Amino acid sequence: MNMNDLHALTGPWRLKHRMIELAVRYNLAHSEIWSTWHRLLRYGAISWSPENTLRIDYTNQTHADEIGELLVLVEQMALKRSMQYSNKNWHYLVVLASRTFSAFLNAQGGLCSTASIDFQTQHKLLHHAAISNCRSTALISAHSLLMDAIARFQMHGEPIALDTASIRNDHMHVVQRILMDDQRGVLAWSERHFA
């Protein structure tokens, strides 16, 4: 299959084949991506509208966990590969995962946007959500607060700081896990996470 064939594909096949094509090119664990994505499609956790818009069913916790695992896998591999090579084509895989992440958040009610948050922070949120086995409300709460903090940092140079009093108690463990890795805040991402 050549690139023209890939671009001619529609719906989930176009996205999935693009994922696999890039994964194969950069020697990523493409079989894991393929099997997880195929399972989510088969279960109906991911579907496509007539307008070719990605839909994610987050009402089933099993589906939600698998979606999170897929996103963490793709994003982690893309970031790891980007740190090892100067070739910038990996960026397409990053964008692909990032857009899926955006749809993942929009499926929660569109409570926050990923437009102003950097990709590494998106991955960090997903990674810690996965290892702490938290539910979507905790992920959204942490993501929204961190996005606001980063926006203030980018616009006014304010230090990364969170008003922990405004976070519900059952969400605090997510924020704590994110912040305890690096005292300088979420912007101080390190390659050590992918050793």
Phi, psi and omega per residue, in radians:
M1 nan 2.210 3.129
N2 -1.684 3.095 -3.067
M3 -1.129 -0.578 3.114
N4 -1.112 -0.692 3.089
D5 -1.102 -0.710 -3.133
L6 -1.085 -0.785 -3.105
H7 -1.219 -0.383 3.138
A8 -1.380 -0.292 -3.131
L9 -1.222 2.648 -3.123
T10 -2.160 2.907 3.037
G11 1.020 -2.558 -3.066
P12 -1.111 -0.505 -3.122
W13 -1.154 -0.710 3.126
R14 -1.089 -0.801 -3.120
L15 -1.154 -0.781 -3.089
K16 -1.155 -0.774 -3.139
H17 -1.160 -0.587 3.089
R18 -1.136 -0.734 3.088
M19 -1.017 -0.866 -3.059
I20 -1.176 -0.723 -3.138
E21 -1.027 -0.782 3.137
L22 -1.220 -0.683 3.139
A23 -1.097 -0.744 3.124
V24 -1.131 -0.754 -3.105
R25 -1.013 -0.671 -3.069
Y26 -1.826 0.315 3.052
N27 0.986 0.730 3.076
L28 -1.551 2.999 -3.113
A29 -1.368 1.196 -3.006
H30 -1.130 -0.500 -3.130
S31 -1.100 -0.595 3.110
E32 -1.197 -0.739 3.104
I33 -1.085 -0.824 -3.089
W34 -1.032 -0.880 -3.056
S35 -1.128 -0.712 3.135
T36 -1.175 -0.813 -3.133
W37 -1.074 -0.769 -3.133
H38 -1.091 -0.708 -3.138
R39 -1.132 -0.722 3.124
L40 -1.139 -0.681 3.079
L41 -1.131 -0.756 -3.105
R42 -1.133 -0.670 -3.140
Y43 -1.370 -0.179 -3.112
G44 1.454 0.185 3.136
A45 -1.228 -0.552 3.063
I46 -2.122 2.291 3.115
S47 -2.520 3.077 -3.087
W48 -2.252 2.395 3.095
S49 -1.377 2.918 3.066
P50 -1.020 -0.418 3.111
E51 -1.503 0.149 3.115
N52 1.144 0.610 3.081
T53 -1.742 2.350 -3.120
L54 -1.197 2.289 3.064
R55 -2.087 2.381 3.140
I56 -2.173 2.186 3.095
D57 -1.582 1.888 -3.083
Y58 -1.820 0.184 -3.102
T59 -1.347 -0.421 3.123
N60 -1.657 2.099 -3.047
Q61 -1.136 -0.558 3.092
T62 -1.122 -0.771 3.076
H63 -1.072 -0.756 -3.103
A64 -1.053 -0.753 3.135
D65 -1.107 -0.734 -3.123
E66 -1.202 -0.649 3.085
I67 -1.072 -0.786 3.106
G68 -1.050 -0.723 3.129
E69 -1.112 -0.712 3.134
L70 -1.099 -0.801 -3.107
L71 -1.147 -0.742 3.112
V72 -1.071 -0.750 -3.121
L73 -1.073 -0.877 -3.101
V74 -1.126 -0.808 -3.078
E75 -1.192 -0.695 -3.136
Q76 -1.125 -0.743 -3.136
M77 -1.167 -0.686 3.132
A78 -1.119 -0.742 3.133
L79 -1.178 -0.742 3.140
K80 -1.070 -0.742 3.141
R81 -1.170 -0.644 -3.108
S82 -1.160 -0.467 3.140
M83 -1.376 -0.334 -3.056
Q84 -1.684 -0.415 -3.036
Y85 -2.272 2.649 3.134
S86 -1.542 -0.200 3.135
N87 -1.092 2.221 -3.027
K88 -1.551 0.006 -3.118
N89 -1.144 -0.355 3.105
W90 -1.048 -0.344 -3.096
H91 -1.006 -0.552 -3.133
Y92 -1.123 -0.670 3.104
L93 -1.177 -0.653 3.089
V94 -1.084 -0.812 3.134
V95 -1.074 -0.724 3.137
L96 -1.035 -0.858 3.129
A97 -1.157 -0.657 -3.120
S98 -1.136 -0.708 3.117
R99 -1.157 -0.655 3.084
T100 -1.138 -0.662 3.079
F101 -1.069 -0.709 3.125
S102 -1.093 -0.760 3.106
A103 -1.129 -0.625 3.097
F104 -1.044 -0.765 3.116
L105 -1.258 -0.689 3.136
N106 -1.093 -0.525 3.112
A107 -1.153 -0.301 3.117
Q108 -1.487 0.008 3.139
G109 2.042 0.147 3.098
G110 1.128 0.641 -3.071
L111 -1.284 -0.348 3.129
C112 -2.651 2.756 -3.110
S113 -1.943 2.624 3.107
T114 -1.748 0.181 -3.029
A115 -1.080 -0.641 -3.024
S116 -1.864 0.157 -3.101
I117 -1.904 2.419 -3.047
D118 -1.348 2.761 -3.038
F119 -1.080 -0.696 -3.105
Q120 -1.076 -0.636 3.111
T121 -1.207 -0.658 3.072
Q122 -1.008 -0.819 -3.135
H123 -1.096 -0.722 -3.101
K124 -1.082 -0.723 3.095
L125 -1.078 -0.809 -3.138
L126 -1.121 -0.743 -3.121
H127 -1.043 -0.838 -3.102
H128 -1.276 -0.531 3.045
A129 -1.116 -0.658 -3.124
A130 -1.212 -0.818 -3.060
I131 -1.282 -0.393 3.112
S132 -1.687 -0.015 3.071
N133 0.942 0.728 -3.098
C134 -1.536 2.831 3.136
R135 -1.554 3.011 -3.005
S136 -1.067 -0.600 -3.109
T137 -1.081 -0.652 3.126
A138 -1.211 -0.705 3.126
L139 -1.096 -0.776 -3.130
I140 -1.130 -0.758 -3.127
S141 -1.050 -0.847 -3.128
A142 -1.149 -0.745 -3.119
H143 -1.092 -0.776 -3.102
S144 -1.112 -0.777 -3.136
L145 -1.147 -0.741 3.136
L146 -1.179 -0.653 3.119
M147 -1.087 -0.750 3.103
D148 -1.087 -0.743 -3.128
A149 -1.127 -0.717 3.141
I150 -1.180 -0.682 3.116
A151 -1.065 -0.734 3.111
R152 -1.141 -0.662 3.111
F153 -1.111 -0.767 -3.094
Q154 -1.217 -0.613 -3.055
M155 -1.519 -0.670 -2.997
H156 -2.152 -0.035 -3.128
G157 1.269 0.302 3.136
E158 -1.224 2.542 3.090
P159 -1.079 2.643 3.071
I160 -1.219 1.992 -3.127
A161 -2.563 2.525 -3.123
L162 -2.115 2.477 3.053
D163 -1.463 1.548 -3.032
T164 -1.122 -0.381 3.139
A165 -1.169 -0.381 -3.103
S166 -1.535 -0.034 -3.109
I167 -1.717 2.300 3.088
R168 -1.050 2.575 -3.058
N169 -0.977 -0.661 -3.084
D170 -1.330 -0.064 3.071
H171 -1.770 -0.248 -3.009
M172 -1.085 -0.611 -3.076
H173 -1.120 -0.505 3.118
V174 -1.203 -0.860 3.141
V175 -1.084 -0.725 -3.136
Q176 -1.081 -0.725 3.129
R177 -1.107 -0.677 -3.129
I178 -1.170 -0.760 -3.019
L179 -1.434 -0.470 -3.015
M180 -1.277 -0.268 3.125
D181 -1.182 -0.545 -3.059
D182 -2.616 2.069 -3.061
Q183 -1.147 -0.336 3.140
R184 -1.416 -0.144 3.073
G185 1.889 -3.077 -2.999
V186 -1.206 -0.313 -3.127
L187 -1.347 -0.303 -3.099
A188 -1.581 1.167 3.137
W189 -1.412 2.555 -3.051
S190 -2.286 2.628 3.105
E191 -1.168 -0.252 -3.080
R192 -1.089 -0.387 -3.135
H193 -1.221 -0.260 -3.084
F194 -2.052 0.380 -3.107
A195 -1.163 nan nan
